[in-house]
């Protein structure tokens, strides 16, 4: 899966990211909260078969950082 496909899959599962691009700062998104982080963790487990923890997601500053995290664990 390339980065655009990864981004689109993430957007499909995490509503808060629907209009985001790789440069979007997560903390600036309305609705970026613990539920959104949990949705990212769930997405990683179900779509990418990866074990990602909340602190790893919270450490990401941008959507691009999230994609980097997923790629680094793949």
N, CA, C, O and CB atoms as a CASP TS submission, in Angstrom:
PFRMAT TS
TARGET T0000
AUTHOR 0000-0000-0000
METHOD Language model
MODEL 1
PARENT N/A
ATOM      1  N   UNK     1       0.848  -1.167   0.000  1.00  0.00           N
ATOM      2  CA  UNK     1       0.000   0.000   0.000  1.00  0.00           C
ATOM      3  C   UNK     1       0.903   1.243   0.000  1.00  0.00           C
ATOM      4  O   UNK     1       1.792   1.370   0.842  1.00  0.00           O
ATOM      5  CB  UNK     1      -0.970  -0.009   1.228  1.00  0.00           C
ATOM      6  N   UNK     2       0.668   2.148  -0.943  1.00  0.00           N
ATOM      7  CA  UNK     2       1.468   3.374  -0.978  1.00  0.00           C
ATOM      8  C   UNK     2       0.893   4.407  -0.007  1.00  0.00           C
ATOM      9  O   UNK     2      -0.153   4.175   0.600  1.00  0.00           O
ATOM     10  CB  UNK     2       1.518   3.953  -2.416  1.00  0.00           C
ATOM     11  N   UNK     3       1.571   5.540   0.139  1.00  0.00           N
ATOM     12  CA  UNK     3       1.168   6.532   1.150  1.00  0.00           C
ATOM     13  C   UNK     3      -0.223   7.106   0.879  1.00  0.00           C
ATOM     14  O   UNK     3      -0.987   7.336   1.817  1.00  0.00           O
ATOM     15  CB  UNK     3       2.185   7.668   1.200  1.00  0.00           C
ATOM     16  N   UNK     4      -0.558   7.338  -0.382  1.00  0.00           N
ATOM     17  CA  UNK     4      -1.883   7.881  -0.690  1.00  0.00           C
ATOM     18  C   UNK     4      -2.966   6.876  -0.317  1.00  0.00           C
ATOM     19  O   UNK     4      -3.999   7.252   0.237  1.00  0.00           O
ATOM     20  CB  UNK     4      -1.987   8.249  -2.185  1.00  0.00           C
ATOM     21  N   UNK     5      -2.737   5.612  -0.613  1.00  0.00           N
ATOM     22  CA  UNK     5      -3.699   4.573  -0.234  1.00  0.00           C
ATOM     23  C   UNK     5      -3.798   4.463   1.289  1.00  0.00           C
ATOM     24  O   UNK     5      -4.888   4.292   1.834  1.00  0.00           O
ATOM     25  CB  UNK     5      -3.294   3.209  -0.845  1.00  0.00           C
ATOM     26  N   UNK     6      -2.657   4.560   1.967  1.00  0.00           N
ATOM     27  CA  UNK     6      -2.665   4.527   3.431  1.00  0.00           C
ATOM     28  C   UNK     6      -3.457   5.696   3.997  1.00  0.00           C
ATOM     29  O   UNK     6      -4.250   5.526   4.923  1.00  0.00           O
ATOM     30  CB  UNK     6      -1.234   4.549   3.978  1.00  0.00           C
ATOM     31  N   UNK     7      -3.241   6.886   3.438  1.00  0.00           N
ATOM     32  CA  UNK     7      -3.942   8.073   3.903  1.00  0.00           C
ATOM     33  C   UNK     7      -5.446   7.932   3.682  1.00  0.00           C
ATOM     34  O   UNK     7      -6.237   8.238   4.574  1.00  0.00           O
ATOM     35  CB  UNK     7      -3.413   9.322   3.188  1.00  0.00           C
ATOM     36  N   UNK     8      -5.838   7.473   2.509  1.00  0.00           N
ATOM     37  CA  UNK     8      -7.262   7.318   2.214  1.00  0.00           C
ATOM     38  C   UNK     8      -7.921   6.278   3.118  1.00  0.00           C
ATOM     39  O   UNK     8      -9.061   6.464   3.544  1.00  0.00           O
ATOM     40  CB  UNK     8      -7.455   6.929   0.753  1.00  0.00           C
ATOM     41  N   UNK     9      -7.222   5.196   3.411  1.00  0.00           N
ATOM     42  CA  UNK     9      -7.757   4.171   4.314  1.00  0.00           C
ATOM     43  C   UNK     9      -7.902   4.734   5.728  1.00  0.00           C
ATOM     44  O   UNK     9      -8.893   4.465   6.407  1.00  0.00           O
ATOM     45  CB  UNK     9      -6.842   2.920   4.326  1.00  0.00           C
ATOM     46  N   UNK    10      -6.929   5.505   6.163  1.00  0.00           N
ATOM     47  CA  UNK    10      -6.982   6.123   7.482  1.00  0.00           C
ATOM     48  C   UNK    10      -8.146   7.109   7.565  1.00  0.00           C
ATOM     49  O   UNK    10      -8.871   7.137   8.560  1.00  0.00           O
ATOM     50  CB  UNK    10      -5.654   6.832   7.796  1.00  0.00           C
ATOM     51  N   UNK    11      -8.322   7.916   6.521  1.00  0.00           N
ATOM     52  CA  UNK    11      -9.429   8.868   6.474  1.00  0.00           C
ATOM     53  C   UNK    11     -10.784   8.162   6.529  1.00  0.00           C
ATOM     54  O   UNK    11     -11.725   8.661   7.146  1.00  0.00           O
ATOM     55  CB  UNK    11      -9.337   9.719   5.211  1.00  0.00           C
ATOM     56  N   UNK    12     -10.878   7.011   5.888  1.00  0.00           N
ATOM     57  CA  UNK    12     -12.134   6.266   5.873  1.00  0.00           C
ATOM     58  C   UNK    12     -12.505   5.752   7.258  1.00  0.00           C
ATOM     59  O   UNK    12     -13.686   5.624   7.579  1.00  0.00           O
ATOM     60  CB  UNK    12     -12.042   5.104   4.900  1.00  0.00           C
ATOM     61  N   UNK    13     -11.502   5.458   8.076  1.00  0.00           N
ATOM     62  CA  UNK    13     -11.750   4.892   9.403  1.00  0.00           C
ATOM     63  C   UNK    13     -11.784   5.930  10.526  1.00  0.00           C
ATOM     64  O   UNK    13     -12.362   5.683  11.585  1.00  0.00           O
ATOM     65  CB  UNK    13     -10.699   3.874   9.711  1.00  0.00           C
ATOM     66  N   UNK    14     -11.176   7.073  10.298  1.00  0.00           N
ATOM     67  CA  UNK    14     -11.081   8.092  11.349  1.00  0.00           C
ATOM     68  C   UNK    14     -11.679   9.389  10.800  1.00  0.00           C
ATOM     69  O   UNK    14     -11.013  10.139  10.087  1.00  0.00           O
ATOM     70  CB  UNK    14      -9.583   8.305  11.815  1.00  0.00           C
ATOM     71  N   UNK    15     -12.940   9.639  11.143  1.00  0.00           N
ATOM     72  CA  UNK    15     -13.682  10.781  10.593  1.00  0.00           C
ATOM     73  C   UNK    15     -12.975  12.116  10.781  1.00  0.00           C
ATOM     74  O   UNK    15     -13.067  12.989   9.918  1.00  0.00           O
ATOM     75  CB  UNK    15     -15.039  10.852  11.225  1.00  0.00           C
ATOM     76  N   UNK    16     -12.279  12.287  11.885  1.00  0.00           N
ATOM     77  CA  UNK    16     -11.583  13.543  12.182  1.00  0.00           C
ATOM     78  C   UNK    16     -10.570  13.879  11.084  1.00  0.00           C
ATOM     79  O   UNK    16     -10.260  15.049  10.859  1.00  0.00           O
ATOM     80  CB  UNK    16     -10.873  13.454  13.549  1.00  0.00           C
ATOM     81  N   UNK    17     -10.060  12.856  10.408  1.00  0.00           N
ATOM     82  CA  UNK    17      -9.023  13.054   9.385  1.00  0.00           C
ATOM     83  C   UNK    17      -9.592  13.213   7.977  1.00  0.00           C
ATOM     84  O   UNK    17      -8.829  13.315   7.017  1.00  0.00           O
ATOM     85  CB  UNK    17      -8.059  11.892   9.403  1.00  0.00           C
ATOM     86  N   UNK    18     -10.907  13.237   7.837  1.00  0.00           N
ATOM     87  CA  UNK    18     -11.554  13.216   6.523  1.00  0.00           C
ATOM     88  C   UNK    18     -11.034  14.276   5.551  1.00  0.00           C
ATOM     89  O   UNK    18     -10.887  13.999   4.361  1.00  0.00           O
ATOM     90  CB  UNK    18     -13.028  13.396   6.695  1.00  0.00           C
ATOM     91  N   UNK    19     -10.755  15.476   6.037  1.00  0.00           N
ATOM     92  CA  UNK    19     -10.301  16.556   5.150  1.00  0.00           C
ATOM     93  C   UNK    19      -8.818  16.870   5.316  1.00  0.00           C
ATOM     94  O   UNK    19      -8.336  17.883   4.808  1.00  0.00           O
ATOM     95  CB  UNK    19     -11.113  17.809   5.407  1.00  0.00           C
ATOM     96  N   UNK    20      -8.108  16.020   6.013  1.00  0.00           N
ATOM     97  CA  UNK    20      -6.698  16.268   6.313  1.00  0.00           C
ATOM     98  C   UNK    20      -5.791  15.830   5.164  1.00  0.00           C
ATOM     99  O   UNK    20      -6.156  14.985   4.347  1.00  0.00           O
ATOM    100  CB  UNK    20      -6.297  15.542   7.594  1.00  0.00           C
ATOM    101  N   UNK    21      -4.601  16.429   5.124  1.00  0.00           N
ATOM    102  CA  UNK    21      -3.548  15.950   4.239  1.00  0.00           C
ATOM    103  C   UNK    21      -2.324  15.671   5.114  1.00  0.00           C
ATOM    104  O   UNK    21      -2.392  15.806   6.336  1.00  0.00           O
ATOM    105  CB  UNK    21      -3.223  16.997   3.094  1.00  0.00           C
ATOM    106  N   UNK    22      -1.232  15.290   4.508  1.00  0.00           N
ATOM    107  CA  UNK    22      -0.060  14.884   5.286  1.00  0.00           C
ATOM    108  C   UNK    22       0.499  16.003   6.159  1.00  0.00           C
ATOM    109  O   UNK    22       1.112  15.730   7.191  1.00  0.00           O
ATOM    110  CB  UNK    22       1.018  14.390   4.358  1.00  0.00           C
ATOM    111  N   UNK    23       0.299  17.252   5.764  1.00  0.00           N
ATOM    112  CA  UNK    23       0.853  18.380   6.510  1.00  0.00           C
ATOM    113  C   UNK    23      -0.060  18.832   7.653  1.00  0.00           C
ATOM    114  O   UNK    23       0.335  19.679   8.454  1.00  0.00           O
ATOM    115  CB  UNK    23       1.106  19.541   5.570  1.00  0.00           C
ATOM    116  N   UNK    24      -1.248  18.291   7.737  1.00  0.00           N
ATOM    117  CA  UNK    24      -2.201  18.717   8.759  1.00  0.00           C
ATOM    118  C   UNK    24      -1.669  18.397  10.160  1.00  0.00           C
ATOM    119  O   UNK    24      -1.249  17.274  10.439  1.00  0.00           O
ATOM    120  CB  UNK    24      -3.567  18.037   8.536  1.00  0.00           C
ATOM    121  N   UNK    25      -1.697  19.397  11.023  1.00  0.00           N
ATOM    122  CA  UNK    25      -1.271  19.224  12.420  1.00  0.00           C
ATOM    123  C   UNK    25      -2.437  18.599  13.175  1.00  0.00           C
ATOM    124  O   UNK    25      -3.538  19.150  13.213  1.00  0.00           O
ATOM    125  CB  UNK    25      -0.830  20.600  13.077  1.00  0.00           C
ATOM    126  N   UNK    26      -2.177  17.443  13.776  1.00  0.00           N
ATOM    127  CA  UNK    26      -3.239  16.693  14.444  1.00  0.00           C
ATOM    128  C   UNK    26      -3.889  17.502  15.564  1.00  0.00           C
ATOM    129  O   UNK    26      -5.115  17.512  15.681  1.00  0.00           O
ATOM    130  CB  UNK    26      -2.686  15.389  15.002  1.00  0.00           C
ATOM    131  N   UNK    27      -3.102  18.169  16.377  1.00  0.00           N
ATOM    132  CA  UNK    27      -3.635  18.928  17.498  1.00  0.00           C
ATOM    133  C   UNK    27      -4.535  20.078  17.084  1.00  0.00           C
ATOM    134  O   UNK    27      -5.313  20.576  17.898  1.00  0.00           O
ATOM    135  CB  UNK    27      -2.516  19.454  18.318  1.00  0.00           C
ATOM    136  N   UNK    28      -4.443  20.509  15.834  1.00  0.00           N
ATOM    137  CA  UNK    28      -5.274  21.608  15.331  1.00  0.00           C
ATOM    138  C   UNK    28      -6.623  21.131  14.809  1.00  0.00           C
ATOM    139  O   UNK    28      -7.497  21.945  14.509  1.00  0.00           O
ATOM    140  CB  UNK    28      -4.541  22.347  14.232  1.00  0.00           C
ATOM    141  N   UNK    29      -6.796  19.821  14.699  1.00  0.00           N
ATOM    142  CA  UNK    29      -8.049  19.283  14.170  1.00  0.00           C
ATOM    143  C   UNK    29      -9.141  19.277  15.237  1.00  0.00           C
ATOM    144  O   UNK    29      -8.929  18.765  16.337  1.00  0.00           O
ATOM    145  CB  UNK    29      -7.835  17.865  13.632  1.00  0.00           C
ATOM    146  N   UNK    30     -10.301  19.839  14.923  1.00  0.00           N
ATOM    147  CA  UNK    30     -11.419  19.711  15.865  1.00  0.00           C
ATOM    148  C   UNK    30     -11.754  18.224  16.028  1.00  0.00           C
ATOM    149  O   UNK    30     -11.915  17.513  15.035  1.00  0.00           O
ATOM    150  CB  UNK    30     -12.677  20.521  15.367  1.00  0.00           C
ATOM    151  N   UNK    31     -11.854  17.772  17.222  1.00  0.00           N
ATOM    152  CA  UNK    31     -12.187  16.369  17.443  1.00  0.00           C
ATOM    153  C   UNK    31     -10.995  15.451  17.600  1.00  0.00           C
ATOM    154  O   UNK    31     -11.165  14.249  17.808  1.00  0.00           O
ATOM    155  CB  UNK    31     -13.011  15.885  16.329  1.00  0.00           C
ATOM    156  N   UNK    32      -9.764  16.002  17.503  1.00  0.00           N
ATOM    157  CA  UNK    32      -8.583  15.151  17.729  1.00  0.00           C
ATOM    158  C   UNK    32      -8.452  14.967  19.235  1.00  0.00           C
ATOM    159  O   UNK    32      -7.970  15.846  19.950  1.00  0.00           O
ATOM    160  CB  UNK    32      -7.260  15.786  17.103  1.00  0.00           C
ATOM    161  N   UNK    33      -8.895  13.798  19.696  1.00  0.00           N
ATOM    162  CA  UNK    33      -8.933  13.521  21.123  1.00  0.00           C
ATOM    163  C   UNK    33      -8.620  12.054  21.356  1.00  0.00           C
ATOM    164  O   UNK    33      -8.182  11.357  20.441  1.00  0.00           O
ATOM    165  CB  UNK    33     -10.306  13.892  21.725  1.00  0.00           C
ATOM    166  N   UNK    34      -8.841  11.585  22.569  1.00  0.00           N
ATOM    167  CA  UNK    34      -8.506  10.196  22.901  1.00  0.00           C
ATOM    168  C   UNK    34      -9.304   9.198  22.063  1.00  0.00           C
ATOM    169  O   UNK    34      -8.796   8.121  21.753  1.00  0.00           O
ATOM    170  CB  UNK    34      -8.756   9.939  24.382  1.00  0.00           C
ATOM    171  N   UNK    35     -10.534   9.530  21.693  1.00  0.00           N
ATOM    172  CA  UNK    35     -11.315   8.623  20.837  1.00  0.00           C
ATOM    173  C   UNK    35     -10.697   8.527  19.451  1.00  0.00           C
ATOM    174  O   UNK    35     -10.616   7.436  18.887  1.00  0.00           O
ATOM    175  CB  UNK    35     -12.776   9.100  20.730  1.00  0.00           C
ATOM    176  N   UNK    36     -10.264   9.644  18.899  1.00  0.00           N
ATOM    177  CA  UNK    36      -9.615   9.627  17.588  1.00  0.00           C
ATOM    178  C   UNK    36      -8.329   8.804  17.634  1.00  0.00           C
ATOM    179  O   UNK    36      -8.030   8.061  16.700  1.00  0.00           O
ATOM    180  CB  UNK    36      -9.313  11.062  17.117  1.00  0.00           C
ATOM    181  N   UNK    37      -7.577   8.936  18.713  1.00  0.00           N
ATOM    182  CA  UNK    37      -6.346   8.151  18.873  1.00  0.00           C
ATOM    183  C   UNK    37      -6.676   6.663  18.931  1.00  0.00           C
ATOM    184  O   UNK    37      -5.986   5.843  18.326  1.00  0.00           O
ATOM    185  CB  UNK    37      -5.581   8.580  20.152  1.00  0.00           C
ATOM    186  N   UNK    38      -7.731   6.324  19.657  1.00  0.00           N
ATOM    187  CA  UNK    38      -8.165   4.928  19.731  1.00  0.00           C
ATOM    188  C   UNK    38      -8.580   4.410  18.356  1.00  0.00           C
ATOM    189  O   UNK    38      -8.304   3.258  18.023  1.00  0.00           O
ATOM    190  CB  UNK    38      -9.328   4.781  20.724  1.00  0.00           C
ATOM    191  N   UNK    39      -9.234   5.241  17.562  1.00  0.00           N
ATOM    192  CA  UNK    39      -9.623   4.840  16.202  1.00  0.00           C
ATOM    193  C   UNK    39      -8.393   4.594  15.324  1.00  0.00           C
ATOM    194  O   UNK    39      -8.390   3.681  14.498  1.00  0.00           O
ATOM    195  CB  UNK    39     -10.519   5.918  15.560  1.00  0.00           C
ATOM    196  N   UNK    40      -7.355   5.403  15.502  1.00  0.00           N
ATOM    197  CA  UNK    40      -6.111   5.186  14.749  1.00  0.00           C
ATOM    198  C   UNK    40      -5.480   3.863  15.163  1.00  0.00           C
ATOM    199  O   UNK    40      -5.029   3.100  14.309  1.00  0.00           O
ATOM    200  CB  UNK    40      -5.113   6.355  14.977  1.00  0.00           C
ATOM    201  N   UNK    41      -5.443   3.584  16.460  1.00  0.00           N
ATOM    202  CA  UNK    41      -4.887   2.321  16.955  1.00  0.00           C
ATOM    203  C   UNK    41      -5.669   1.151  16.375  1.00  0.00           C
ATOM    204  O   UNK    41      -5.077   0.180  15.904  1.00  0.00           O
ATOM    205  CB  UNK    41      -4.912   2.274  18.505  1.00  0.00           C
ATOM    206  N   UNK    42      -6.994   1.239  16.407  1.00  0.00           N
ATOM    207  CA  UNK    42      -7.849   0.178  15.868  1.00  0.00           C
ATOM    208  C   UNK    42      -7.624   0.003  14.370  1.00  0.00           C
ATOM    209  O   UNK    42      -7.553  -1.122  13.875  1.00  0.00           O
ATOM    210  CB  UNK    42      -9.328   0.486  16.147  1.00  0.00           C
ATOM    211  N   UNK    43      -7.514   1.113  13.654  1.00  0.00           N
ATOM    212  CA  UNK    43      -7.246   1.069  12.207  1.00  0.00           C
ATOM    213  C   UNK    43      -5.944   0.315  11.935  1.00  0.00           C
ATOM    214  O   UNK    43      -5.894  -0.558  11.068  1.00  0.00           O
ATOM    215  CB  UNK    43      -7.169   2.506  11.616  1.00  0.00           C
ATOM    216  N   UNK    44      -4.902   0.654  12.673  1.00  0.00           N
ATOM    217  CA  UNK    44      -3.601   0.006  12.460  1.00  0.00           C
ATOM    218  C   UNK    44      -3.684  -1.502  12.695  1.00  0.00           C
ATOM    219  O   UNK    44      -3.088  -2.286  11.957  1.00  0.00           O
ATOM    220  CB  UNK    44      -2.540   0.621  13.386  1.00  0.00           C
ATOM    221  N   UNK    45      -4.424  -1.898  13.723  1.00  0.00           N
ATOM    222  CA  UNK    45      -4.567  -3.317  14.030  1.00  0.00           C
ATOM    223  C   UNK    45      -5.351  -4.053  12.955  1.00  0.00           C
ATOM    224  O   UNK    45      -4.954  -5.134  12.522  1.00  0.00           O
ATOM    225  CB  UNK    45      -5.245  -3.497  15.374  1.00  0.00           C
ATOM    226  N   UNK    46      -6.458  -3.473  12.525  1.00  0.00           N
ATOM    227  CA  UNK    46      -7.345  -4.179  11.601  1.00  0.00           C
ATOM    228  C   UNK    46      -6.938  -4.080  10.132  1.00  0.00           C
ATOM    229  O   UNK    46      -7.103  -5.039   9.379  1.00  0.00           O
ATOM    230  CB  UNK    46      -8.726  -3.655  11.755  1.00  0.00           C
ATOM    231  N   UNK    47      -6.415  -2.945   9.725  1.00  0.00           N
ATOM    232  CA  UNK    47      -6.066  -2.752   8.313  1.00  0.00           C
ATOM    233  C   UNK    47      -4.633  -3.183   8.017  1.00  0.00           C
ATOM    234  O   UNK    47      -4.364  -3.788   6.980  1.00  0.00           O
ATOM    235  CB  UNK    47      -6.255  -1.291   7.919  1.00  0.00           C
ATOM    236  N   UNK    48      -3.718  -2.871   8.927  1.00  0.00           N
ATOM    237  CA  UNK    48      -2.297  -3.122   8.667  1.00  0.00           C
ATOM    238  C   UNK    48      -1.730  -4.274   9.492  1.00  0.00           C
ATOM    239  O   UNK    48      -0.561  -4.627   9.341  1.00  0.00           O
ATOM    240  CB  UNK    48      -1.502  -1.872   8.945  1.00  0.00           C
ATOM    241  N   UNK    49      -2.543  -4.857  10.356  1.00  0.00           N
ATOM    242  CA  UNK    49      -2.118  -5.942  11.236  1.00  0.00           C
ATOM    243  C   UNK    49      -0.882  -5.543  12.053  1.00  0.00           C
ATOM    244  O   UNK    49       0.079  -6.302  12.180  1.00  0.00           O
ATOM    245  CB  UNK    49      -1.823  -7.204  10.413  1.00  0.00           C
ATOM    246  N   UNK    50      -0.944  -4.325  12.601  1.00  0.00           N
ATOM    247  CA  UNK    50       0.164  -3.781  13.386  1.00  0.00           C
ATOM    248  C   UNK    50      -0.296  -3.486  14.802  1.00  0.00           C
ATOM    249  O   UNK    50      -1.443  -3.095  15.020  1.00  0.00           O
ATOM    250  CB  UNK    50       0.726  -2.506  12.730  1.00  0.00           C
ATOM    251  N   UNK    51       0.591  -3.672  15.757  1.00  0.00           N
ATOM    252  CA  UNK    51       0.303  -3.290  17.127  1.00  0.00           C
ATOM    253  C   UNK    51       0.877  -1.902  17.371  1.00  0.00           C
ATOM    254  O   UNK    51       2.092  -1.714  17.428  1.00  0.00           O
ATOM    255  CB  UNK    51       0.883  -4.323  18.135  1.00  0.00           C
ATOM    256  N   UNK    52      -0.013  -0.945  17.512  1.00  0.00           N
ATOM    257  CA  UNK    52       0.365   0.441  17.762  1.00  0.00           C
ATOM    258  C   UNK    52      -0.272   0.848  19.083  1.00  0.00           C
ATOM    259  O   UNK    52      -1.417   0.488  19.358  1.00  0.00           O
ATOM    260  CB  UNK    52      -0.081   1.392  16.585  1.00  0.00           C
ATOM    261  N   UNK    53       0.446   1.581  19.882  1.00  0.00           N
ATOM    262  CA  UNK    53      -0.052   2.008  21.191  1.00  0.00           C
ATOM    263  C   UNK    53      -0.397   3.505  21.165  1.00  0.00           C
ATOM    264  O   UNK    53       0.134   4.274  20.364  1.00  0.00           O
ATOM    265  CB  UNK    53       1.002   1.712  22.297  1.00  0.00           C
ATOM    266  N   UNK    54      -1.287   3.878  22.053  1.00  0.00           N
ATOM    267  CA  UNK    54      -1.713   5.266  22.142  1.00  0.00           C
ATOM    268  C   UNK    54      -0.577   6.266  22.253  1.00  0.00           C
ATOM    269  O   UNK    54      -0.595   7.281  21.557  1.00  0.00           O
ATOM    270  CB  UNK    54      -2.607   5.427  23.298  1.00  0.00           C
ATOM    271  N   UNK    55       0.424   6.016  23.114  1.00  0.00           N
ATOM    272  CA  UNK    55       1.528   6.976  23.227  1.00  0.00           C
ATOM    273  C   UNK    55       2.290   7.181  21.908  1.00  0.00           C
ATOM    274  O   UNK    55       2.805   8.268  21.646  1.00  0.00           O
ATOM    275  CB  UNK    55       2.494   6.511  24.297  1.00  0.00           C
ATOM    276  N   UNK    56       2.356   6.135  21.090  1.00  0.00           N
ATOM    277  CA  UNK    56       3.022   6.278  19.791  1.00  0.00           C
ATOM    278  C   UNK    56       2.225   7.225  18.894  1.00  0.00           C
ATOM    279  O   UNK    56       2.794   8.060  18.191  1.00  0.00           O
ATOM    280  CB  UNK    56       3.188   4.896  19.105  1.00  0.00           C
ATOM    281  N   UNK    57       0.911   7.082  18.932  1.00  0.00           N
ATOM    282  CA  UNK    57       0.053   7.957  18.119  1.00  0.00           C
ATOM    283  C   UNK    57       0.106   9.380  18.663  1.00  0.00           C
ATOM    284  O   UNK    57       0.204  10.333  17.891  1.00  0.00           O
ATOM    285  CB  UNK    57      -1.414   7.438  18.103  1.00  0.00           C
ATOM    286  N   UNK    58       0.042   9.532  19.982  1.00  0.00           N
ATOM    287  CA  UNK    58       0.091  10.870  20.598  1.00  0.00           C
ATOM    288  C   UNK    58       1.405  11.586  20.287  1.00  0.00           C
ATOM    289  O   UNK    58       1.442  12.816  20.262  1.00  0.00           O
ATOM    290  CB  UNK    58      -0.093  10.763  22.120  1.00  0.00           C
ATOM    291  N   UNK    59       2.465  10.847  20.055  1.00  0.00           N
ATOM    292  CA  UNK    59       3.766  11.450  19.739  1.00  0.00           C
ATOM    293  C   UNK    59       3.811  12.029  18.321  1.00  0.00           C
ATOM    294  O   UNK    59       4.707  12.809  17.999  1.00  0.00           O
ATOM    295  CB  UNK    59       4.872  10.414  19.904  1.00  0.00           C
ATOM    296  N   UNK    60       2.866  11.656  17.488  1.00  0.00           N
ATOM    297  CA  UNK    60       2.818  12.158  16.109  1.00  0.00           C
ATOM    298  C   UNK    60       2.267  13.576  16.106  1.00  0.00           C
ATOM    299  O   UNK    60       1.254  13.862  16.742  1.00  0.00           O
ATOM    300  CB  UNK    60       1.950  11.235  15.206  1.00  0.00           C
ATOM    301  N   UNK    61       2.941  14.451  15.387  1.00  0.00           N
ATOM    302  CA  UNK    61       2.512  15.852  15.305  1.00  0.00           C
ATOM    303  C   UNK    61       1.590  16.087  14.116  1.00  0.00           C
ATOM    304  O   UNK    61       0.638  16.860  14.216  1.00  0.00           O
ATOM    305  CB  UNK    61       3.725  16.773  15.207  1.00  0.00           C
ATOM    306  N   UNK    62       1.863  15.430  12.993  1.00  0.00           N
ATOM    307  CA  UNK    62       1.088  15.637  11.771  1.00  0.00           C
ATOM    308  C   UNK    62       0.539  14.309  11.259  1.00  0.00           C
ATOM    309  O   UNK    62       0.912  13.236  11.734  1.00  0.00           O
ATOM    310  CB  UNK    62       1.953  16.314  10.687  1.00  0.00           C
ATOM    311  N   UNK    63      -0.347  14.408  10.287  1.00  0.00           N
ATOM    312  CA  UNK    63      -0.867  13.208   9.636  1.00  0.00           C
ATOM    313  C   UNK    63       0.276  12.462   8.957  1.00  0.00           C
ATOM    314  O   UNK    63       0.304  11.232   8.966  1.00  0.00           O
ATOM    315  CB  UNK    63      -1.973  13.568   8.609  1.00  0.00           C
ATOM    316  N   UNK    64       1.213  13.190   8.371  1.00  0.00           N
ATOM    317  CA  UNK    64       2.382  12.564   7.761  1.00  0.00           C
ATOM    318  C   UNK    64       3.182  11.754   8.767  1.00  0.00           C
ATOM    319  O   UNK    64       3.726  10.700   8.435  1.00  0.00           O
ATOM    320  CB  UNK    64       3.269  13.617   7.131  1.00  0.00           C
ATOM    321  N   UNK    65       3.254  12.256  10.012  1.00  0.00           N
ATOM    322  CA  UNK    65       3.941  11.519  11.066  1.00  0.00           C
ATOM    323  C   UNK    65       3.214  10.194  11.350  1.00  0.00           C
ATOM    324  O   UNK    65       3.853   9.171  11.594  1.00  0.00           O
ATOM    325  CB  UNK    65       4.034  12.377  12.354  1.00  0.00           C
ATOM    326  N   UNK    66       1.885  10.224  11.317  1.00  0.00           N
ATOM    327  CA  UNK    66       1.126   8.985  11.491  1.00  0.00           C
ATOM    328  C   UNK    66       1.466   7.979  10.403  1.00  0.00           C
ATOM    329  O   UNK    66       1.674   6.796  10.676  1.00  0.00           O
ATOM    330  CB  UNK    66      -0.377   9.271  11.488  1.00  0.00           C
ATOM    331  N   UNK    67       1.519   8.463   9.167  1.00  0.00           N
ATOM    332  CA  UNK    67       1.853   7.569   8.046  1.00  0.00           C
ATOM    333  C   UNK    67       3.274   7.032   8.210  1.00  0.00           C
ATOM    334  O   UNK    67       3.527   5.859   7.937  1.00  0.00           O
ATOM    335  CB  UNK    67       1.709   8.310   6.685  1.00  0.00           C
ATOM    336  N   UNK    68       4.201   7.882   8.652  1.00  0.00           N
ATOM    337  CA  UNK    68       5.583   7.443   8.896  1.00  0.00           C
ATOM    338  C   UNK    68       5.610   6.342   9.956  1.00  0.00           C
ATOM    339  O   UNK    68       6.334   5.355   9.825  1.00  0.00           O
ATOM    340  CB  UNK    68       6.468   8.638   9.342  1.00  0.00           C
ATOM    341  N   UNK    69       4.809   6.529  11.007  1.00  0.00           N
ATOM    342  CA  UNK    69       4.740   5.521  12.071  1.00  0.00           C
ATOM    343  C   UNK    69       4.265   4.186  11.518  1.00  0.00           C
ATOM    344  O   UNK    69       4.860   3.143  11.788  1.00  0.00           O
ATOM    345  CB  UNK    69       3.805   5.987  13.199  1.00  0.00           C
ATOM    346  N   UNK    70       3.193   4.229  10.748  1.00  0.00           N
ATOM    347  CA  UNK    70       2.658   2.991  10.171  1.00  0.00           C
ATOM    348  C   UNK    70       3.690   2.331   9.280  1.00  0.00           C
ATOM    349  O   UNK    70       3.892   1.119   9.353  1.00  0.00           O
ATOM    350  CB  UNK    70       1.375   3.269   9.375  1.00  0.00           C
ATOM    351  N   UNK    71       4.349   3.121   8.433  1.00  0.00           N
ATOM    352  CA  UNK    71       5.363   2.557   7.532  1.00  0.00           C
ATOM    353  C   UNK    71       6.534   1.987   8.317  1.00  0.00           C
ATOM    354  O   UNK    71       7.078   0.948   7.942  1.00  0.00           O
ATOM    355  CB  UNK    71       5.863   3.624   6.546  1.00  0.00           C
ATOM    356  N   UNK    72       6.928   2.639   9.388  1.00  0.00           N
ATOM    357  CA  UNK    72       8.094   2.172  10.146  1.00  0.00           C
ATOM    358  C   UNK    72       7.815   0.846  10.845  1.00  0.00           C
ATOM    359  O   UNK    72       8.740   0.077  11.110  1.00  0.00           O
ATOM    360  CB  UNK    72       8.511   3.220  11.174  1.00  0.00           C
ATOM    361  N   UNK    73       6.559   0.578  11.143  1.00  0.00           N
ATOM    362  CA  UNK    73       6.204  -0.671  11.826  1.00  0.00           C
ATOM    363  C   UNK    73       5.833  -1.796  10.859  1.00  0.00           C
ATOM    364  O   UNK    73       5.698  -2.951  11.263  1.00  0.00           O
ATOM    365  CB  UNK    73       5.050  -0.425  12.774  1.00  0.00           C
ATOM    366  N   UNK    74       5.674  -1.456   9.600  1.00  0.00           N
ATOM    367  CA  UNK    74       5.272  -2.454   8.587  1.00  0.00           C
ATOM    368  C   UNK    74       6.437  -3.341   8.185  1.00  0.00           C
ATOM    369  O   UNK    74       6.276  -4.229   7.348  1.00  0.00           O
ATOM    370  CB  UNK    74       4.703  -1.760   7.344  1.00  0.00           C
TER
END
